[in-house]
Amino acid sequence: MPATSNSTRPIADLKLAVDDVGGPEIFRSFQGEGPMQGRVRTFIRLSGCNLHCRWCDTPYTWNWQGTNYRHVDSEKFAPAKEMTKLGLAEALDRIVALNAPGVVITGGEPLMQPRQVLALTQAIKGTRADISVEIETNGTLAPHPDLIEAVDLFMVSPKLRHSGNDPEVLSLGIENFREVKNAQFKFVAKRQTDVITVSQATRGIDSRRVWIMPEGRNARALNNSLRKITRATLRRGFNLTDRQHIRLFGDKRST
């Protein structure tokens, strides 16, 4: 029987990114960013995104051939090569086999597949009582109340102007999750003025829910961004996060 969630309609297969050998990108690693940095997690990377960040480190999930999206890399990707489908049961089997204490559903933009993500989250939570599920999202798509209840942490990354997206995506990403108690916010920053922008955009939000992360896809770029944002982050009482996986493994898939 096809998998179903609260609805009687069948759940469509998950659309996943592929790893370096062409399989679904489900892997075990350290969480490299945010409040769970350094903790062992199983990651499942979904394909497709409704934004197009010019510095994105996973352009193979959205920067398709035939589009005019701008990116720091010139390469365009073929969906037929970079996207694969996986049923809920098989995805769950792979996640369980990796036996991490928590699971991160990332992308791309996971909330573009809302019914599949809800069904997967509920299935993961049913495997054992102590497993956590975190979702990484750009915040532009509001979560269903059932998903809010099921997820342990939403890590929301609203996009600043330097991402190349429309200016309104910043406020949309914040407002969709402002009242979601199990949501924290992570902003990619390149310079001091970015931190000032975040401070203005997050008025009324507890600074302990806000994380500032340096932009960069290698250690040199990360260090350059960190030098420019650290003092401003400290002055405003925000959390500072690195990108640990980039320093450990480089800018590679399945890390």
C-alpha positions as CSV (number, residue, x, y, z in Angstrom):
1,M,0.0,0.0,0.0
2,P,1.3,3.6,-0.7
3,A,2.3,5.5,2.3
4,T,-0.3,8.0,3.7
5,S,-0.2,10.7,6.4
6,N,-3.3,12.2,8.0
7,S,-4.9,12.3,4.5
8,T,-6.2,9.3,2.7
9,R,-4.4,10.4,-0.5
10,P,-1.2,8.5,-1.3
11,I,2.0,10.2,-0.4
12,A,4.2,10.9,-3.5
13,D,7.8,9.8,-3.5
14,L,10.4,12.1,-2.1
15,K,12.5,14.0,-4.6
16,L,16.1,13.8,-3.4
17,A,19.4,15.2,-4.5
18,V,22.0,12.7,-5.6
19,D,25.4,12.0,-4.1
20,D,28.7,11.7,-6.0
21,V,27.9,8.2,-7.1
22,G,24.4,8.9,-8.2
23,G,22.5,7.5,-5.2
24,P,20.1,9.5,-3.0
25,E,21.9,11.9,-0.7
26,I,21.3,10.4,2.7
27,F,24.4,10.4,4.8
28,R,25.7,10.5,8.4
29,S,27.9,13.4,9.5
30,F,28.3,16.1,12.0
31,Q,25.9,19.0,12.0
32,G,28.2,21.9,10.9
33,E,26.0,24.9,11.7
34,G,23.8,26.4,14.4
35,P,22.8,25.3,17.9
36,M,23.4,21.6,17.1
37,Q,26.9,22.1,15.6
38,G,29.2,19.2,16.3
39,R,26.4,16.7,16.9
40,V,26.1,13.5,14.9
41,R,23.2,13.5,12.5
42,T,21.7,11.7,9.6
43,F,21.0,14.1,6.7
44,I,18.5,13.6,4.0
45,R,18.9,16.3,1.2
46,L,15.7,17.0,-0.8
47,S,15.9,18.4,-4.3
48,G,14.2,21.6,-5.6
49,C,14.2,25.1,-4.2
50,N,12.0,28.2,-4.6
51,L,14.9,30.6,-4.2
52,H,18.2,31.0,-6.0
53,C,21.0,32.2,-3.8
54,R,24.0,33.2,-5.8
55,W,26.4,31.8,-3.2
56,C,24.4,28.6,-2.4
57,D,26.7,25.6,-1.7
58,T,24.1,23.1,-3.1
59,P,23.3,24.6,-6.5
60,Y,22.8,21.1,-7.9
61,T,19.4,21.1,-6.1
62,W,17.9,24.0,-8.1
63,N,20.2,25.7,-10.7
64,W,18.8,23.8,-13.7
65,Q,19.8,24.0,-17.3
66,G,17.7,26.5,-19.2
67,T,17.2,28.9,-16.3
68,N,18.8,32.3,-16.0
69,Y,19.5,32.2,-12.3
70,R,22.8,33.8,-11.4
71,H,25.4,31.9,-9.3
72,V,29.0,32.4,-8.4
73,D,29.6,29.1,-10.3
74,S,28.7,29.1,-14.0
75,E,27.7,25.4,-14.0
76,K,24.1,24.5,-14.7
77,F,22.6,21.1,-13.8
78,A,20.3,18.6,-15.4
79,P,17.3,17.6,-13.2
80,A,17.3,14.1,-14.7
81,K,20.9,13.6,-13.5
82,E,20.7,15.5,-10.2
83,M,17.4,14.4,-8.8
84,T,16.1,11.0,-7.8
85,K,12.9,9.7,-6.3
86,L,12.6,7.5,-3.2
87,G,9.6,6.0,-1.5
88,L,8.9,6.8,2.1
89,A,9.6,3.3,3.3
90,E,13.0,3.0,1.5
91,A,14.0,6.5,2.7
92,L,13.1,5.5,6.3
93,D,15.1,2.2,6.0
94,R,18.2,4.1,4.9
95,I,17.8,6.6,7.7
96,V,17.3,4.0,10.4
97,A,20.3,2.0,9.1
98,L,22.6,5.0,9.7
99,N,21.6,5.0,13.4
100,A,22.2,8.6,14.3
101,P,20.6,10.2,17.4
102,G,18.9,12.8,15.2
103,V,17.9,13.5,11.6
104,V,18.2,16.7,9.6
105,I,15.9,17.2,6.6
106,T,17.5,19.7,4.4
107,G,17.7,20.8,0.7
108,G,17.0,22.6,-1.5
109,E,13.9,23.6,0.2
110,P,12.2,20.8,2.1
111,L,8.8,22.5,2.6
112,M,8.3,22.4,-1.2
113,Q,7.4,18.8,-0.4
114,P,5.1,19.3,2.6
115,R,3.1,16.1,2.7
116,Q,6.1,13.9,2.1
117,V,8.1,15.8,4.8
118,L,5.3,15.5,7.3
119,A,4.9,11.8,6.6
120,L,8.7,11.2,6.8
121,T,9.0,13.1,10.0
122,Q,6.2,11.2,11.7
123,A,7.7,7.9,10.5
124,I,11.1,8.8,11.8
125,K,9.7,9.8,15.2
126,G,7.9,6.5,15.3
127,T,11.2,4.5,15.1
128,R,12.3,5.3,18.6
129,A,11.3,7.7,21.4
130,D,14.6,9.6,21.7
131,I,15.2,10.5,18.1
132,S,15.1,14.1,17.0
133,V,14.1,15.6,13.7
134,E,15.3,19.0,12.5
135,I,14.3,20.8,9.3
136,E,16.4,23.4,7.5
137,T,14.3,25.9,5.6
138,N,14.5,29.3,4.0
139,G,11.3,30.2,5.8
140,T,9.3,31.4,2.8
141,L,6.8,28.5,3.0
142,A,4.7,28.4,6.2
143,P,4.8,25.0,8.0
144,H,1.6,23.0,8.6
145,P,0.6,22.9,12.3
146,D,1.0,19.1,12.3
147,L,4.6,19.5,11.1
148,I,5.2,22.1,13.8
149,E,4.0,19.6,16.4
150,A,6.1,16.8,15.0
151,V,9.5,18.6,14.5
152,D,12.0,19.2,17.3
153,L,13.7,22.2,15.6
154,F,13.2,24.4,12.5
155,M,16.4,26.0,11.5
156,V,15.2,28.9,9.5
157,S,17.6,30.8,7.2
158,P,15.9,34.0,5.8
159,K,17.9,35.5,3.0
160,L,19.5,38.9,2.9
161,R,19.8,41.1,-0.2
162,H,23.3,39.7,-1.1
163,S,21.7,36.3,-1.8
164,G,20.3,37.8,-5.0
165,N,16.7,37.1,-4.1
166,D,13.8,39.6,-4.0
167,P,14.0,41.8,-0.8
168,E,10.7,40.6,0.5
169,V,12.0,37.1,1.1
170,L,13.8,38.3,4.2
171,S,10.7,39.5,6.1
172,L,8.6,36.5,4.8
173,G,11.1,34.0,6.1
174,I,11.0,35.7,9.5
175,E,7.3,36.2,9.8
176,N,6.3,32.7,8.8
177,F,8.2,31.4,11.9
178,R,8.3,34.3,14.3
179,E,5.6,32.6,16.5
180,V,6.9,29.1,16.0
181,K,8.4,28.3,19.4
182,N,10.6,25.4,18.1
183,A,12.2,27.7,15.4
184,Q,15.5,29.4,15.5
185,F,16.9,31.8,12.8
186,K,20.2,31.6,11.0
187,F,21.4,34.4,8.8
188,V,24.3,34.2,6.3
189,A,26.4,37.4,6.7
190,K,29.4,38.7,4.8
191,R,29.9,42.1,6.4
192,Q,29.0,44.2,9.5
193,T,26.1,45.9,7.7
194,D,24.5,42.5,7.3
195,V,24.4,42.1,11.1
196,I,22.8,45.5,11.4
197,T,20.1,44.5,8.9
198,V,19.4,41.3,10.9
199,S,19.1,43.3,14.1
200,Q,16.5,45.6,12.4
201,A,14.6,42.7,10.8
202,T,14.4,40.6,14.0
203,R,13.0,43.2,16.3
204,G,10.8,41.6,18.9
205,I,12.5,38.2,18.6
206,D,14.7,37.0,21.5
207,S,18.3,37.4,20.4
208,R,19.0,33.9,21.7
209,R,17.0,32.5,18.8
210,V,19.2,34.3,16.3
211,W,22.4,32.9,14.8
212,I,24.8,34.7,12.5
213,M,26.9,32.6,10.2
214,P,29.8,33.6,7.9
215,E,29.3,33.3,4.2
216,G,32.0,31.1,2.5
217,R,32.5,27.8,0.8
218,N,36.2,27.4,1.9
219,A,38.1,28.2,5.1
220,R,39.7,31.4,3.7
221,A,36.3,32.9,2.7
222,L,34.8,31.9,6.1
223,N,37.7,33.5,8.0
224,N,37.3,36.7,5.9
225,S,33.6,36.9,6.7
226,L,34.1,36.1,10.3
227,R,36.6,39.0,10.7
228,K,33.9,41.4,9.5
229,I,30.9,40.2,11.4
230,T,32.2,38.9,14.8
231,R,32.2,42.2,16.8
232,A,28.8,43.3,15.4
233,T,27.3,40.0,16.3
234,L,28.7,40.1,19.9
235,R,27.4,43.7,20.4
236,R,23.9,42.7,19.5
237,G,23.8,39.6,21.7
238,F,23.3,37.2,18.8
239,N,24.8,33.7,18.6
240,L,27.7,33.1,16.2
241,T,28.0,29.9,14.3
242,D,30.8,28.6,12.0
243,R,30.4,26.2,9.1
244,Q,32.3,23.3,10.7
245,H,31.6,20.8,7.9
246,I,33.3,23.0,5.4
247,R,36.5,23.2,7.5
248,L,36.4,19.4,8.1
249,F,35.5,18.1,4.7
250,G,35.5,21.0,2.2
251,D,32.7,22.0,0.0
252,K,31.6,18.5,-1.0
253,R,28.4,16.5,-1.3
254,S,27.3,14.2,1.6
255,T,29.3,16.1,4.2
